């Protein structure tokens, strides 16, 4: 009974929105825009609303056709949403930032950093996205290699995971059994 009531309510709301949309958009806005053209073509006032509806459908069809042919999504991806090449080639990783707590990132490259006059340490340079915008948060961090667990997933999977708030967790993370990285001698006390 509840399902029938909700379905009926939803249908009535949608019909109401469609009628409001039709009345407001077609009768009040578009009919007034097309009225001079229609009256010049036909001279009949009663044809204004039906022909305004026909013109609107034709315009929507032409715009839809143009959008599918031009492929705006590909255009946007090619010209505006450029992913740096280092990220596309990067490999996923878990970055330890506390005992038992990890952050996701993409390994961009390996580097050496001089910690003291005679000691170079190996570090990973990582890009770590955040939500709701993956380009915010901790963009680039340098982490000691022993605090990073390299994984086999791509930037696309990481981007999907961050953008979905964890809903698109790849199986490599779901099946992962983490072995804590060795702790550094300075941390033991």
KAQUI-V979194 format. One record per residue. N is the residue number from 1. SS is DSSP state (~ for helix, > for strand, _ for the rest). PHI is phi in whole degrees, 0 to 359 (none if undefined). OMEGA is omega in whole degrees, -180 to 180 (999 if undefined). Layout:
n={N	N}
ss={SS	SS}
phi={PHI	PHI}
omega={OMEGA	OMEGA}
This chain:
n={1	2	3	4	5	6	7	8	9	10	11	12	13	14	15	16	17	18	19	20	21	22	23	24	25	26	27	28	29	30	31	32	33	34	35	36	37	38	39	40	41	42	43	44	45	46	47	48	49	50	51	52	53	54	55	56	57	58	59	60	61	62	63	64	65	66	67	68	69	70	71	72	73	74	75	76	77	78	79	80	81	82	83	84	85	86	87	88	89	90	91	92	93	94	95	96	97	98	99	100	101	102	103	104	105	106	107	108	109	110	111	112	113	114	115	116	117	118	119	120	121	122	123	124	125	126	127	128	129	130	131	132	133	134	135	136	137	138	139	140	141	142	143	144	145	146	147	148	149	150	151	152	153	154	155	156	157	158	159	160	161	162	163	164	165	166	167	168	169	170	171	172	173	174	175	176	177	178	179	180	181	182	183	184	185	186	187	188	189}
ss={_	~	~	~	~	~	~	~	~	~	~	~	~	~	~	~	~	~	~	~	~	~	~	~	~	~	~	~	~	~	~	~	~	~	~	~	~	~	~	~	~	~	_	_	~	~	~	~	~	~	~	~	~	~	~	~	~	~	~	~	~	~	~	~	~	~	~	~	~	~	_	~	~	~	~	~	~	~	~	_	_	_	_	_	~	~	~	~	~	_	>	>	>	>	>	>	>	>	_	_	>	>	>	>	>	>	>	>	>	>	>	>	>	>	>	>	_	_	>	>	>	>	>	>	>	>	>	>	_	_	_	_	_	_	_	_	_	>	>	>	>	>	>	>	~	~	~	>	>	>	_	_	_	_	~	~	~	~	~	~	~	~	~	_	_	_	_	_	_	_	~	~	~	~	_	_	_	_	_	_	_	_	_	_	_	_	_	_	_}
phi={none	296	297	295	296	294	297	296	297	297	298	296	297	296	295	299	295	296	295	299	300	299	296	290	287	283	286	275	258	291	298	290	289	274	308	300	295	294	293	292	284	249	75	247	295	293	271	298	292	299	288	298	295	297	300	296	296	296	297	298	297	296	296	299	297	297	295	289	284	282	57	300	296	293	299	297	296	286	253	243	258	271	265	304	302	301	287	298	273	293	236	295	200	256	247	282	241	185	301	76	243	231	238	275	203	242	286	271	196	254	210	249	235	279	272	214	301	242	234	261	242	276	230	258	261	235	257	239	286	225	239	281	254	300	273	255	92	261	300	226	229	248	226	302	299	285	254	236	250	295	234	255	217	267	299	300	294	295	299	296	295	293	289	262	56	93	292	262	297	293	298	298	278	294	266	288	247	277	255	302	297	298	275	285	299	291	282	277	230}
omega={-179	180	179	-180	179	178	178	178	179	179	179	178	179	177	178	178	180	179	178	180	180	-175	-178	-173	-175	-173	-174	-173	-173	178	178	178	-177	-175	-179	180	-178	179	176	-179	-172	-176	-177	-180	-176	179	-175	-176	179	-180	174	177	179	179	179	179	178	180	178	179	-179	179	178	178	180	-179	-180	180	-179	-179	-177	180	178	178	179	-179	-177	-171	-174	-177	-178	176	178	-177	179	-179	-179	-180	-175	-178	-177	179	169	-178	180	175	175	-180	178	-180	-176	177	179	178	175	178	179	179	174	179	175	177	-179	180	176	-174	-175	-173	172	177	-179	180	168	169	-175	169	-177	-178	179	176	4	178	-178	-179	176	177	-180	-173	-178	178	176	-176	176	-175	-179	176	-179	175	178	-180	-179	169	-169	175	179	178	179	179	178	-180	-179	-179	-179	-178	176	-177	-179	-178	178	-177	-180	177	-179	-178	-173	172	-173	170	-177	176	-180	179	-178	-179	-180	-176	-178	-171	999}
